[in-house]
C-alpha cells in the first residue's frame, strides 16, 4: 500500500514538474512527505523473512 502511494505521488510529481510548474510545488511537498513516511516505515517496521 505504501509503495503504491509512493509510486502514484512520484508519477504525479513528474507530471506536475514537467507540465504544470505551479502545482508541481504542492506535489513535490507530498512526495517529500511520502519519502519521509517510507523511511520511517522501513526503519521502524517489522522486517519480513525472505
PDBQT receptor file of N, H, CA, C and O in Angstrom, charges set to zero:
ATOM      1  N   UNK A   1       0.827  -1.196   0.000  1.00  0.00    +0.000 N 
ATOM      2  CA  UNK A   1       0.000   0.000   0.000  1.00  0.00    +0.000 C 
ATOM      3  C   UNK A   1       0.868   1.255   0.000  1.00  0.00    +0.000 C 
ATOM      4  O   UNK A   1       0.626   2.200  -0.750  1.00  0.00    +0.000 OA
ATOM      5  N   UNK A   2       1.891   1.239   0.864  1.00  0.00    +0.000 N 
ATOM      6  H   UNK A   2       2.088   0.471   1.474  1.00  0.00    +0.000 HD
ATOM      7  CA  UNK A   2       2.773   2.401   0.945  1.00  0.00    +0.000 C 
ATOM      8  C   UNK A   2       3.549   2.587  -0.358  1.00  0.00    +0.000 C 
ATOM      9  O   UNK A   2       3.758   3.714  -0.808  1.00  0.00    +0.000 OA
ATOM     10  N   UNK A   3       3.972   1.482  -0.954  1.00  0.00    +0.000 N 
ATOM     11  H   UNK A   3       3.802   0.567  -0.588  1.00  0.00    +0.000 HD
ATOM     12  CA  UNK A   3       4.699   1.585  -2.224  1.00  0.00    +0.000 C 
ATOM     13  C   UNK A   3       3.793   2.117  -3.328  1.00  0.00    +0.000 C 
ATOM     14  O   UNK A   3       4.248   2.861  -4.197  1.00  0.00    +0.000 OA
ATOM     15  N   UNK A   4       2.526   1.746  -3.303  1.00  0.00    +0.000 N 
ATOM     16  H   UNK A   4       2.156   1.142  -2.597  1.00  0.00    +0.000 HD
ATOM     17  CA  UNK A   4       1.578   2.236  -4.307  1.00  0.00    +0.000 C 
ATOM     18  C   UNK A   4       1.413   3.752  -4.195  1.00  0.00    +0.000 C 
ATOM     19  O   UNK A   4       1.429   4.462  -5.201  1.00  0.00    +0.000 OA
ATOM     20  N   UNK A   5       1.256   4.237  -2.969  1.00  0.00    +0.000 N 
ATOM     21  H   UNK A   5       1.243   3.661  -2.152  1.00  0.00    +0.000 HD
ATOM     22  CA  UNK A   5       1.137   5.676  -2.754  1.00  0.00    +0.000 C 
ATOM     23  C   UNK A   5       2.406   6.383  -3.206  1.00  0.00    +0.000 C 
ATOM     24  O   UNK A   5       2.344   7.442  -3.831  1.00  0.00    +0.000 OA
ATOM     25  N   UNK A   6       3.556   5.799  -2.890  1.00  0.00    +0.000 N 
ATOM     26  H   UNK A   6       3.607   4.939  -2.383  1.00  0.00    +0.000 HD
ATOM     27  CA  UNK A   6       4.831   6.375  -3.286  1.00  0.00    +0.000 C 
ATOM     28  C   UNK A   6       4.946   6.486  -4.804  1.00  0.00    +0.000 C 
ATOM     29  O   UNK A   6       5.362   7.523  -5.320  1.00  0.00    +0.000 OA
ATOM     30  N   UNK A   7       4.582   5.434  -5.514  1.00  0.00    +0.000 N 
ATOM     31  H   UNK A   7       4.244   4.592  -5.095  1.00  0.00    +0.000 HD
ATOM     32  CA  UNK A   7       4.686   5.432  -6.978  1.00  0.00    +0.000 C 
ATOM     33  C   UNK A   7       3.705   6.431  -7.588  1.00  0.00    +0.000 C 
ATOM     34  O   UNK A   7       4.054   7.152  -8.522  1.00  0.00    +0.000 OA
ATOM     35  N   UNK A   8       2.475   6.477  -7.059  1.00  0.00    +0.000 N 
ATOM     36  H   UNK A   8       2.192   5.891  -6.300  1.00  0.00    +0.000 HD
ATOM     37  CA  UNK A   8       1.483   7.415  -7.584  1.00  0.00    +0.000 C 
ATOM     38  C   UNK A   8       1.950   8.849  -7.384  1.00  0.00    +0.000 C 
ATOM     39  O   UNK A   8       1.842   9.668  -8.296  1.00  0.00    +0.000 OA
ATOM     40  N   UNK A   9       2.469   9.162  -6.198  1.00  0.00    +0.000 N 
ATOM     41  H   UNK A   9       2.557   8.496  -5.457  1.00  0.00    +0.000 HD
ATOM     42  CA  UNK A   9       2.952  10.516  -5.947  1.00  0.00    +0.000 C 
ATOM     43  C   UNK A   9       4.166  10.850  -6.809  1.00  0.00    +0.000 C 
ATOM     44  O   UNK A   9       4.320  11.987  -7.254  1.00  0.00    +0.000 OA
ATOM     45  N   UNK A  10       5.020   9.868  -7.041  1.00  0.00    +0.000 N 
ATOM     46  H   UNK A  10       4.895   8.944  -6.679  1.00  0.00    +0.000 HD
ATOM     47  CA  UNK A  10       6.179  10.093  -7.900  1.00  0.00    +0.000 C 
ATOM     48  C   UNK A  10       5.739  10.420  -9.320  1.00  0.00    +0.000 C 
ATOM     49  O   UNK A  10       6.276  11.340  -9.937  1.00  0.00    +0.000 OA
ATOM     50  N   UNK A  11       4.773   9.681  -9.842  1.00  0.00    +0.000 N 
ATOM     51  H   UNK A  11       4.337   8.934  -9.341  1.00  0.00    +0.000 HD
ATOM     52  CA  UNK A  11       4.281   9.931 -11.199  1.00  0.00    +0.000 C 
ATOM     53  C   UNK A  11       3.594  11.295 -11.276  1.00  0.00    +0.000 C 
ATOM     54  O   UNK A  11       3.811  12.050 -12.224  1.00  0.00    +0.000 OA
ATOM     55  N   UNK A  12       2.766  11.606 -10.279  1.00  0.00    +0.000 N 
ATOM     56  H   UNK A  12       2.590  10.993  -9.509  1.00  0.00    +0.000 HD
ATOM     57  CA  UNK A  12       2.103  12.910 -10.267  1.00  0.00    +0.000 C 
ATOM     58  C   UNK A  12       3.107  14.050 -10.158  1.00  0.00    +0.000 C 
ATOM     59  O   UNK A  12       2.931  15.099 -10.777  1.00  0.00    +0.000 OA
ATOM     60  N   UNK A  13       4.159  13.844  -9.370  1.00  0.00    +0.000 N 
ATOM     61  H   UNK A  13       4.302  12.992  -8.867  1.00  0.00    +0.000 HD
ATOM     62  CA  UNK A  13       5.186  14.870  -9.235  1.00  0.00    +0.000 C 
ATOM     63  C   UNK A  13       5.899  15.092 -10.564  1.00  0.00    +0.000 C 
ATOM     64  O   UNK A  13       6.143  16.233 -10.956  1.00  0.00    +0.000 OA
ATOM     65  N   UNK A  14       6.233  14.010 -11.256  1.00  0.00    +0.000 N 
ATOM     66  H   UNK A  14       6.035  13.083 -10.938  1.00  0.00    +0.000 HD
ATOM     67  CA  UNK A  14       6.904  14.143 -12.549  1.00  0.00    +0.000 C 
ATOM     68  C   UNK A  14       6.011  14.850 -13.564  1.00  0.00    +0.000 C 
ATOM     69  O   UNK A  14       6.481  15.702 -14.317  1.00  0.00    +0.000 OA
ATOM     70  N   UNK A  15       4.725  14.500 -13.586  1.00  0.00    +0.000 N 
ATOM     71  H   UNK A  15       4.343  13.807 -12.974  1.00  0.00    +0.000 HD
ATOM     72  CA  UNK A  15       3.792  15.164 -14.500  1.00  0.00    +0.000 C 
ATOM     73  C   UNK A  15       3.678  16.642 -14.148  1.00  0.00    +0.000 C 
ATOM     74  O   UNK A  15       3.725  17.501 -15.029  1.00  0.00    +0.000 OA
ATOM     75  N   UNK A  16       3.529  16.936 -12.862  1.00  0.00    +0.000 N 
ATOM     76  H   UNK A  16       3.491  16.238 -12.146  1.00  0.00    +0.000 HD
ATOM     77  CA  UNK A  16       3.419  18.329 -12.432  1.00  0.00    +0.000 C 
ATOM     78  C   UNK A  16       4.684  19.117 -12.680  1.00  0.00    +0.000 C 
ATOM     79  O   UNK A  16       4.622  20.295 -13.034  1.00  0.00    +0.000 OA
ATOM     80  N   UNK A  17       5.834  18.484 -12.499  1.00  0.00    +0.000 N 
ATOM     81  H   UNK A  17       5.884  17.527 -12.211  1.00  0.00    +0.000 HD
ATOM     82  CA  UNK A  17       7.107  19.175 -12.704  1.00  0.00    +0.000 C 
ATOM     83  C   UNK A  17       7.314  19.511 -14.174  1.00  0.00    +0.000 C 
ATOM     84  O   UNK A  17       7.855  20.565 -14.508  1.00  0.00    +0.000 OA
ATOM     85  N   UNK A  18       6.880  18.609 -15.051  1.00  0.00    +0.000 N 
ATOM     86  H   UNK A  18       6.440  17.753 -14.780  1.00  0.00    +0.000 HD
ATOM     87  CA  UNK A  18       7.091  18.808 -16.484  1.00  0.00    +0.000 C 
ATOM     88  C   UNK A  18       6.029  19.731 -17.089  1.00  0.00    +0.000 C 
ATOM     89  O   UNK A  18       6.355  20.605 -17.892  1.00  0.00    +0.000 OA
ATOM     90  N   UNK A  19       4.764  19.542 -16.708  1.00  0.00    +0.000 N 
ATOM     91  H   UNK A  19       4.500  18.832 -16.055  1.00  0.00    +0.000 HD
ATOM     92  CA  UNK A  19       3.694  20.264 -17.388  1.00  0.00    +0.000 C 
ATOM     93  C   UNK A  19       3.137  21.444 -16.598  1.00  0.00    +0.000 C 
ATOM     94  O   UNK A  19       2.974  22.534 -17.146  1.00  0.00    +0.000 OA
ATOM     95  N   UNK A  20       2.849  21.239 -15.336  1.00  0.00    +0.000 N 
ATOM     96  H   UNK A  20       2.982  20.354 -14.891  1.00  0.00    +0.000 HD
ATOM     97  CA  UNK A  20       2.209  22.281 -14.533  1.00  0.00    +0.000 C 
ATOM     98  C   UNK A  20       3.162  22.705 -13.427  1.00  0.00    +0.000 C 
ATOM     99  O   UNK A  20       3.136  22.153 -12.327  1.00  0.00    +0.000 OA
ATOM    100  N   UNK A  21       3.996  23.682 -13.723  1.00  0.00    +0.000 N 
ATOM    101  H   UNK A  21       4.017  24.131 -14.617  1.00  0.00    +0.000 HD
ATOM    102  CA  UNK A  21       5.020  24.095 -12.772  1.00  0.00    +0.000 C 
ATOM    103  C   UNK A  21       4.406  24.686 -11.508  1.00  0.00    +0.000 C 
ATOM    104  O   UNK A  21       5.003  24.585 -10.436  1.00  0.00    +0.000 OA
ATOM    105  N   UNK A  22       3.242  25.295 -11.606  1.00  0.00    +0.000 N 
ATOM    106  H   UNK A  22       2.758  25.377 -12.477  1.00  0.00    +0.000 HD
ATOM    107  CA  UNK A  22       2.614  25.937 -10.448  1.00  0.00    +0.000 C 
ATOM    108  C   UNK A  22       2.183  24.913  -9.401  1.00  0.00    +0.000 C 
ATOM    109  O   UNK A  22       2.406  25.123  -8.209  1.00  0.00    +0.000 OA
ATOM    110  N   UNK A  23       1.561  23.797  -9.834  1.00  0.00    +0.000 N 
ATOM    111  H   UNK A  23       1.380  23.627 -10.803  1.00  0.00    +0.000 HD
ATOM    112  CA  UNK A  23       1.134  22.802  -8.852  1.00  0.00    +0.000 C 
ATOM    113  C   UNK A  23       2.228  21.775  -8.574  1.00  0.00    +0.000 C 
ATOM    114  O   UNK A  23       2.071  20.914  -7.709  1.00  0.00    +0.000 OA
ATOM    115  N   UNK A  24       3.306  21.865  -9.290  1.00  0.00    +0.000 N 
ATOM    116  H   UNK A  24       3.433  22.564  -9.993  1.00  0.00    +0.000 HD
ATOM    117  CA  UNK A  24       4.418  20.952  -9.063  1.00  0.00    +0.000 C 
ATOM    118  C   UNK A  24       5.000  21.090  -7.666  1.00  0.00    +0.000 C 
ATOM    119  O   UNK A  24       5.483  20.112  -7.096  1.00  0.00    +0.000 OA
ATOM    120  N   UNK A  25       4.960  22.297  -7.110  1.00  0.00    +0.000 N 
ATOM    121  H   UNK A  25       4.567  23.091  -7.574  1.00  0.00    +0.000 HD
ATOM    122  CA  UNK A  25       5.491  22.513  -5.769  1.00  0.00    +0.000 C 
ATOM    123  C   UNK A  25       4.667  21.750  -4.733  1.00  0.00    +0.000 C 
ATOM    124  O   UNK A  25       5.228  21.155  -3.813  1.00  0.00    +0.000 OA
ATOM    125  N   UNK A  26       3.354  21.763  -4.874  1.00  0.00    +0.000 N 
ATOM    126  H   UNK A  26       2.898  22.246  -5.621  1.00  0.00    +0.000 HD
ATOM    127  CA  UNK A  26       2.498  21.047  -3.934  1.00  0.00    +0.000 C 
ATOM    128  C   UNK A  26       2.717  19.539  -4.035  1.00  0.00    +0.000 C 
ATOM    129  O   UNK A  26       2.774  18.841  -3.022  1.00  0.00    +0.000 OA
ATOM    130  N   UNK A  27       2.837  19.054  -5.251  1.00  0.00    +0.000 N 
ATOM    131  H   UNK A  27       2.790  19.621  -6.073  1.00  0.00    +0.000 HD
ATOM    132  CA  UNK A  27       3.072  17.631  -5.443  1.00  0.00    +0.000 C 
ATOM    133  C   UNK A  27       4.460  17.267  -4.913  1.00  0.00    +0.000 C 
ATOM    134  O   UNK A  27       4.651  16.171  -4.385  1.00  0.00    +0.000 OA
ATOM    135  N   UNK A  28       5.419  18.166  -5.048  1.00  0.00    +0.000 N 
ATOM    136  H   UNK A  28       5.264  19.056  -5.477  1.00  0.00    +0.000 HD
ATOM    137  CA  UNK A  28       6.751  17.924  -4.527  1.00  0.00    +0.000 C 
ATOM    138  C   UNK A  28       6.714  17.799  -3.003  1.00  0.00    +0.000 C 
ATOM    139  O   UNK A  28       7.395  16.944  -2.435  1.00  0.00    +0.000 OA
ATOM    140  N   UNK A  29       5.933  18.635  -2.349  1.00  0.00    +0.000 N 
ATOM    141  H   UNK A  29       5.380  19.329  -2.811  1.00  0.00    +0.000 HD
ATOM    142  CA  UNK A  29       5.792  18.545  -0.900  1.00  0.00    +0.000 C 
ATOM    143  C   UNK A  29       5.176  17.204  -0.508  1.00  0.00    +0.000 C 
ATOM    144  O   UNK A  29       5.622  16.574   0.451  1.00  0.00    +0.000 OA
ATOM    145  N   UNK A  30       4.157  16.767  -1.244  1.00  0.00    +0.000 N 
ATOM    146  H   UNK A  30       3.795  17.279  -2.023  1.00  0.00    +0.000 HD
ATOM    147  CA  UNK A  30       3.554  15.464  -0.979  1.00  0.00    +0.000 C 
ATOM    148  C   UNK A  30       4.548  14.333  -1.200  1.00  0.00    +0.000 C 
ATOM    149  O   UNK A  30       4.547  13.354  -0.454  1.00  0.00    +0.000 OA
ATOM    150  N   UNK A  31       5.388  14.458  -2.206  1.00  0.00    +0.000 N 
ATOM    151  H   UNK A  31       5.389  15.253  -2.811  1.00  0.00    +0.000 HD
ATOM    152  CA  UNK A  31       6.403  13.442  -2.470  1.00  0.00    +0.000 C 
ATOM    153  C   UNK A  31       7.406  13.375  -1.332  1.00  0.00    +0.000 C 
ATOM    154  O   UNK A  31       7.796  12.284  -0.917  1.00  0.00    +0.000 OA
ATOM    155  N   UNK A  32       7.826  14.517  -0.825  1.00  0.00    +0.000 N 
ATOM    156  H   UNK A  32       7.509  15.403  -1.163  1.00  0.00    +0.000 HD
ATOM    157  CA  UNK A  32       8.762  14.543   0.294  1.00  0.00    +0.000 C 
ATOM    158  C   UNK A  32       8.128  13.891   1.521  1.00  0.00    +0.000 C 
ATOM    159  O   UNK A  32       8.791  13.144   2.241  1.00  0.00    +0.000 OA
ATOM    160  N   UNK A  33       6.850  14.171   1.761  1.00  0.00    +0.000 N 
ATOM    161  H   UNK A  33       6.311  14.778   1.177  1.00  0.00    +0.000 HD
ATOM    162  CA  UNK A  33       6.150  13.528   2.874  1.00  0.00    +0.000 C 
ATOM    163  C   UNK A  33       6.068  12.015   2.677  1.00  0.00    +0.000 C 
ATOM    164  O   UNK A  33       6.229  11.256   3.633  1.00  0.00    +0.000 OA
ATOM    165  N   UNK A  34       5.820  11.577   1.452  1.00  0.00    +0.000 N 
ATOM    166  H   UNK A  34       5.689  12.193   0.676  1.00  0.00    +0.000 HD
ATOM    167  CA  UNK A  34       5.739  10.144   1.175  1.00  0.00    +0.000 C 
ATOM    168  C   UNK A  34       7.085   9.468   1.400  1.00  0.00    +0.000 C 
ATOM    169  O   UNK A  34       7.136   8.357   1.927  1.00  0.00    +0.000 OA
ATOM    170  N   UNK A  35       8.173  10.121   1.010  1.00  0.00    +0.000 N 
ATOM    171  H   UNK A  35       8.131  11.023   0.582  1.00  0.00    +0.000 HD
ATOM    172  CA  UNK A  35       9.506   9.561   1.232  1.00  0.00    +0.000 C 
ATOM    173  C   UNK A  35       9.798   9.491   2.732  1.00  0.00    +0.000 C 
ATOM    174  O   UNK A  35      10.379   8.514   3.204  1.00  0.00    +0.000 OA
ATOM    175  N   UNK A  36       9.398  10.519   3.479  1.00  0.00    +0.000 N 
ATOM    176  H   UNK A  36       8.925  11.312   3.095  1.00  0.00    +0.000 HD
ATOM    177  CA  UNK A  36       9.604  10.514   4.927  1.00  0.00    +0.000 C 
ATOM    178  C   UNK A  36       8.850   9.357   5.577  1.00  0.00    +0.000 C 
ATOM    179  O   UNK A  36       9.392   8.661   6.436  1.00  0.00    +0.000 OA
ATOM    180  N   UNK A  37       7.599   9.153   5.165  1.00  0.00    +0.000 N 
ATOM    181  H   UNK A  37       7.159   9.718   4.467  1.00  0.00    +0.000 HD
ATOM    182  CA  UNK A  37       6.813   8.048   5.709  1.00  0.00    +0.000 C 
ATOM    183  C   UNK A  37       7.430   6.712   5.322  1.00  0.00    +0.000 C 
ATOM    184  O   UNK A  37       7.460   5.786   6.132  1.00  0.00    +0.000 OA
ATOM    185  N   UNK A  38       7.918   6.606   4.104  1.00  0.00    +0.000 N 
ATOM    186  H   UNK A  38       7.893   7.358   3.446  1.00  0.00    +0.000 HD
ATOM    187  CA  UNK A  38       8.561   5.383   3.648  1.00  0.00    +0.000 C 
ATOM    188  C   UNK A  38       9.797   5.073   4.486  1.00  0.00    +0.000 C 
ATOM    189  O   UNK A  38       9.999   3.927   4.888  1.00  0.00    +0.000 OA
ATOM    190  N   UNK A  39      10.620   6.075   4.753  1.00  0.00    +0.000 N 
ATOM    191  H   UNK A  39      10.456   7.006   4.426  1.00  0.00    +0.000 HD
ATOM    192  CA  UNK A  39      11.817   5.865   5.564  1.00  0.00    +0.000 C 
ATOM    193  C   UNK A  39      11.462   5.475   6.994  1.00  0.00    +0.000 C 
ATOM    194  O   UNK A  39      12.099   4.597   7.575  1.00  0.00    +0.000 OA
ATOM    195  N   UNK A  40      10.457   6.116   7.558  1.00  0.00    +0.000 N 
ATOM    196  H   UNK A  40       9.939   6.830   7.086  1.00  0.00    +0.000 HD
ATOM    197  CA  UNK A  40      10.025   5.761   8.912  1.00  0.00    +0.000 C 
ATOM    198  C   UNK A  40       9.512   4.330   8.944  1.00  0.00    +0.000 C 
ATOM    199  O   UNK A  40       9.793   3.583   9.881  1.00  0.00    +0.000 OA
ATOM    200  N   UNK A  41       8.756   3.951   7.917  1.00  0.00    +0.000 N 
ATOM    201  H   UNK A  41       8.527   4.558   7.156  1.00  0.00    +0.000 HD
ATOM    202  CA  UNK A  41       8.224   2.592   7.840  1.00  0.00    +0.000 C 
ATOM    203  C   UNK A  41       9.356   1.580   7.723  1.00  0.00    +0.000 C 
ATOM    204  O   UNK A  41       9.301   0.523   8.350  1.00  0.00    +0.000 OA
ATOM    205  N   UNK A  42      10.369   1.882   6.939  1.00  0.00    +0.000 N 
ATOM    206  H   UNK A  42      10.414   2.741   6.429  1.00  0.00    +0.000 HD
ATOM    207  CA  UNK A  42      11.483   0.952   6.769  1.00  0.00    +0.000 C 
ATOM    208  C   UNK A  42      12.327   0.854   8.035  1.00  0.00    +0.000 C 
ATOM    209  O   UNK A  42      12.829  -0.224   8.353  1.00  0.00    +0.000 OA
ATOM    210  N   UNK A  43      12.491   1.942   8.753  1.00  0.00    +0.000 N 
ATOM    211  H   UNK A  43      12.083   2.818   8.494  1.00  0.00    +0.000 HD
ATOM    212  CA  UNK A  43      13.330   1.931   9.940  1.00  0.00    +0.000 C 
ATOM    213  C   UNK A  43      12.630   1.353  11.159  1.00  0.00    +0.000 C 
ATOM    214  O   UNK A  43      13.286   0.729  11.994  1.00  0.00    +0.000 OA
ATOM    215  N   UNK A  44      11.332   1.535  11.291  1.00  0.00    +0.000 N 
ATOM    216  H   UNK A  44      10.799   2.041  10.613  1.00  0.00    +0.000 HD
ATOM    217  CA  UNK A  44      10.630   1.098  12.497  1.00  0.00    +0.000 C 
ATOM    218  C   UNK A  44       9.757  -0.125  12.271  1.00  0.00    +0.000 C 
ATOM    219  O   UNK A  44       9.342  -0.771  13.233  1.00  0.00    +0.000 OA
ATOM    220  N   UNK A  45       9.473  -0.451  11.027  1.00  0.00    +0.000 N 
ATOM    221  H   UNK A  45       9.810   0.074  10.245  1.00  0.00    +0.000 HD
ATOM    222  CA  UNK A  45       8.573  -1.571  10.745  1.00  0.00    +0.000 C 
ATOM    223  C   UNK A  45       9.267  -2.912  10.936  1.00  0.00    +0.000 C 
ATOM    224  O   UNK A  45      10.493  -3.015  10.974  1.00  0.00    +0.000 OA
ATOM    225  N   UNK A  46       8.419  -3.940  11.055  1.00  0.00    +0.000 N 
ATOM    226  H   UNK A  46       7.423  -3.856  11.024  1.00  0.00    +0.000 HD
ATOM    227  CA  UNK A  46       8.969  -5.296  11.158  1.00  0.00    +0.000 C 
ATOM    228  C   UNK A  46       9.469  -5.730   9.788  1.00  0.00    +0.000 C 
ATOM    229  O   UNK A  46       8.860  -5.425   8.763  1.00  0.00    +0.000 OA
ATOM    230  N   UNK A  47      10.561  -6.430   9.788  1.00  0.00    +0.000 N 
ATOM    231  H   UNK A  47      11.056  -6.679  10.621  1.00  0.00    +0.000 HD
ATOM    232  CA  UNK A  47      11.115  -6.926   8.528  1.00  0.00    +0.000 C 
ATOM    233  C   UNK A  47      10.589  -8.338   8.275  1.00  0.00    +0.000 C 
ATOM    234  O   UNK A  47      10.579  -9.179   9.174  1.00  0.00    +0.000 OA
ATOM    235  N   UNK A  48      10.157  -8.584   7.054  1.00  0.00    +0.000 N 
ATOM    236  H   UNK A  48      10.165  -7.901   6.323  1.00  0.00    +0.000 HD
ATOM    237  CA  UNK A  48       9.653  -9.905   6.722  1.00  0.00    +0.000 C 
ATOM    238  C   UNK A  48      10.799 -10.798   6.267  1.00  0.00    +0.000 C 
ATOM    239  O   UNK A  48      11.752 -10.330   5.645  1.00  0.00    +0.000 OA
ATOM    240  N   UNK A  49      10.700 -12.072   6.579  1.00  0.00    +0.000 N 
ATOM    241  H   UNK A  49       9.925 -12.453   7.084  1.00  0.00    +0.000 HD
ATOM    242  CA  UNK A  49      11.729 -13.024   6.182  1.00  0.00    +0.000 C 
ATOM    243  C   UNK A  49      11.537 -13.401   4.724  1.00  0.00    +0.000 C 
ATOM    244  O   UNK A  49      10.410 -13.556   4.256  1.00  0.00    +0.000 OA
ATOM    245  N   UNK A  50      12.641 -13.546   4.013  1.00  0.00    +0.000 N 
ATOM    246  H   UNK A  50      13.557 -13.420   4.393  1.00  0.00    +0.000 HD
ATOM    247  CA  UNK A  50      12.566 -13.921   2.594  1.00  0.00    +0.000 C 
ATOM    248  C   UNK A  50      12.549 -15.414   2.428  1.00  0.00    +0.000 C 
ATOM    249  O   UNK A  50      12.489 -15.910   1.303  1.00  0.00    +0.000 OA
TER     250      UNK A  50
